[in-house]
Amino acid sequence: MHRLRRILTTAFLGGAVALWAPETPGGPALREPVEQVIVVGGGPAGYTAGLFAARAGLEPLVIEGADRGGQPMEAPRVENYPGHPDGVAGPVLMAAFRRQAERFGARFLAQDATALQAGAAGSPHRVTAGGRTLAARTVILAMGARSRRLGVPGETELAGRGVAFSTRDAQGFKDQDVVVVGGGDAALEEALALARSAARVTVVHRRTTFRASRILLDRARAAPNLRWRVPCAVQAFQAGPGGGLAKVVLRDLVTGETGEVAAQGAVVAIGQTPRSELLRGIVRLDAQGYVLTEPGSTRTGIPGLFAAGELADRTYRQTVTAASYGCMAAMDAERYLAEADAAAAPPRSKL
Ligand SMILES: Cc1cc2nc3c(=O)[nH]c(=O)nc-3n(C[C@H](O)[C@H](O)[C@H](O)COP(=O)(O)OP(=O)(O)OC[C@H]3O[C@@H](n4cnc5c(N)ncnc54)[C@H](O)[C@@H]3O)c2cc1C
């Protein structure tokens, strides 16, 4: 097995990278530039990991993806990010995240990573992006997640104009008629939260049984302004004369009949999919595809590979928590590098 030997530091992609040479008995040493830290993902978790790794002097390369900025790019107003008492537009917030990481030396590649190869014990990991394969001692995975969509007419067209994928992006819906689609805990939590201020909430679910926990179901059943349309499927979202959502077209799955529910708001809460396709067979994933990390850390179980944000977080799913995970991953990577360097350092003379 090759033992890797650090031989010098040089400039690569505008930053500092180490050159490593596998010691090949009888042959010329092969040299490749090796980044200290590559971050994959350009959302709150990835940019924050970039900021903290940059401030630690690791000059991280952030492979931020073709759709950089992450989910907040779809949020007209983020009202719960600390330090912004009047709220801030999602794209403005993400531009500030990126600028702050750049100021301390993070570098960016606006490409999607298309492959990841985990290095064997102590050797560099490899990430392919934009036709190049880059080596890194540590990789922070922060590819986030996508809300699942129903795929029916009007859903994309009316997103942000009545159709939302979580109450986090629902703009109020106070005193309005709202439809919530889904039968899990997330859907019923959304429905109960909305029922506090909406005029009426209609829960639409494809089955007559619910995956949601008993306690949530009982609370929802007790809410006076919440009603149920089951088993029903959404066929379309339709706009009114003002261009916003006005009606949700439903199909009864027993009789096949279609009908309409008047609604100015709708929340599609049928779950989300972590963007972990690249990681299958490399790191441990749960049944839904979320990266499993070691308790209390961002370590994935593969030395030098860390996971941050919604890629690994199925519970909190907020901008502030994703940013916090990014910070943790950068600190975990920094500690990992320091420990690896300390272990590789020659023993000090006692004289
Ligand atoms: C419409 C909407 C409104 C929201 N409003 C709020 C709010 O008001 N307050 C709040 O706290 N939270 C809100 N959220 C949730 C918040 O945006 C997320 O919790 C947060 O963005 C998660 O951050 P992340 O970095 O983990 O993932 P993401 O934001 O999903 O970012 C992941 C990034 O990685 C990139 N990526 C994926 N695959 C690759 C790849 N192979 N190579 C390179 N890059 C890749 C993606 O393109 C993306 O840029 C909202 C979400 C949505 C959808």
The ligand as a MOL file (V3000), in Angstrom:
LIG
                    3D

  0  0  0     0  0            999 V3000
M  V30 BEGIN CTAB
M  V30 COUNTS 53 58 0 0 0
M  V30 BEGIN ATOM
M  V30 1 C -39.0410 28.0710 -0.3190 0
M  V30 2 C -38.2740 27.8740 0.9530 0
M  V30 3 C -38.3290 28.8070 1.9490 0
M  V30 4 C -37.6140 28.6480 3.1300 0
M  V30 5 N -37.7190 29.6090 4.0900 0
M  V30 6 C -37.0000 29.4640 5.2330 0
M  V30 7 C -37.0540 30.4670 6.2420 0
M  V30 8 O -37.7620 31.4770 6.1160 0
M  V30 9 N -36.2990 30.2770 7.3630 0
M  V30 10 C -35.5120 29.1720 7.5500 0
M  V30 11 O -34.8280 29.0840 8.5680 0
M  V30 12 N -35.4400 28.2190 6.6060 0
M  V30 13 C -36.1770 28.3340 5.4540 0
M  V30 14 N -36.1200 27.3570 4.5000 0
M  V30 15 C -35.2700 26.1830 4.7710 0
M  V30 16 C -33.8010 26.4780 4.4770 0
M  V30 17 O -33.6950 27.0910 3.2250 0
M  V30 18 C -33.0120 25.1830 4.5510 0
M  V30 19 O -33.1440 24.6560 5.8510 0
M  V30 20 C -31.5410 25.4100 4.2480 0
M  V30 21 O -31.3870 26.0290 2.9910 0
M  V30 22 C -30.7510 24.1000 4.2400 0
M  V30 23 O -29.4210 24.4310 3.9310 0
M  V30 24 P -28.3790 23.3870 3.3080 0
M  V30 25 O -27.1670 24.1590 3.0400 0
M  V30 26 O -28.3210 22.2070 4.1660 0
M  V30 27 O -29.0410 22.8870 1.9410 0
M  V30 28 P -29.5500 23.6450 0.6610 0
M  V30 29 O -30.0850 24.9830 0.9600 0
M  V30 30 O -30.4600 22.6560 -0.0030 0
M  V30 31 O -28.2280 23.8540 -0.2300 0
M  V30 32 C -27.5660 22.7940 -0.8260 0
M  V30 33 C -26.7620 23.3270 -1.9910 0
M  V30 34 O -25.9320 22.2740 -2.5040 0
M  V30 35 C -26.0010 22.2760 -3.9120 0
M  V30 36 N -25.7430 20.9270 -4.4240 0
M  V30 37 C -26.5340 19.8370 -4.4210 0
M  V30 38 N -25.9420 18.8010 -5.0190 0
M  V30 39 C -24.7380 19.2580 -5.4000 0
M  V30 40 C -23.6490 18.6740 -6.0900 0
M  V30 41 N -23.6850 17.3980 -6.5060 0
M  V30 42 N -22.5480 19.4240 -6.3450 0
M  V30 43 C -22.4770 20.7130 -5.9230 0
M  V30 44 N -23.4830 21.3210 -5.2790 0
M  V30 45 C -24.5970 20.6030 -5.0150 0
M  V30 46 C -27.4460 22.7310 -4.2070 0
M  V30 47 O -27.5540 23.2020 -5.5380 0
M  V30 48 C -27.5930 23.8290 -3.1720 0
M  V30 49 O -27.0730 25.0220 -3.6480 0
M  V30 50 C -36.8270 27.4890 3.3100 0
M  V30 51 C -36.7660 26.5160 2.3130 0
M  V30 52 C -37.4940 26.7000 1.1500 0
M  V30 53 C -37.4380 25.6450 0.0630 0
M  V30 END ATOM
M  V30 BEGIN BOND
M  V30 1 1 1 2
M  V30 2 1 2 3
M  V30 3 2 2 52
M  V30 4 2 3 4
M  V30 5 1 4 5
M  V30 6 1 4 50
M  V30 7 2 5 6
M  V30 8 1 6 7
M  V30 9 1 6 13
M  V30 10 2 7 8
M  V30 11 1 7 9
M  V30 12 1 9 10
M  V30 13 2 10 11
M  V30 14 1 10 12
M  V30 15 2 12 13
M  V30 16 1 13 14
M  V30 17 1 14 15
M  V30 18 1 14 50
M  V30 19 1 15 16
M  V30 20 1 16 17
M  V30 21 1 16 18
M  V30 22 1 18 19
M  V30 23 1 18 20
M  V30 24 1 20 21
M  V30 25 1 20 22
M  V30 26 1 22 23
M  V30 27 1 23 24
M  V30 28 2 24 25
M  V30 29 1 24 26
M  V30 30 1 24 27
M  V30 31 1 27 28
M  V30 32 2 28 29
M  V30 33 1 28 30
M  V30 34 1 28 31
M  V30 35 1 31 32
M  V30 36 1 32 33
M  V30 37 1 33 34
M  V30 38 1 33 48
M  V30 39 1 34 35
M  V30 40 1 35 36
M  V30 41 1 35 46
M  V30 42 1 36 37
M  V30 43 1 36 45
M  V30 44 2 37 38
M  V30 45 1 38 39
M  V30 46 1 39 40
M  V30 47 2 39 45
M  V30 48 1 40 41
M  V30 49 2 40 42
M  V30 50 1 42 43
M  V30 51 2 43 44
M  V30 52 1 44 45
M  V30 53 1 46 47
M  V30 54 1 46 48
M  V30 55 1 48 49
M  V30 56 2 50 51
M  V30 57 1 51 52
M  V30 58 1 52 53
M  V30 END BOND
M  V30 END CTAB
M  END
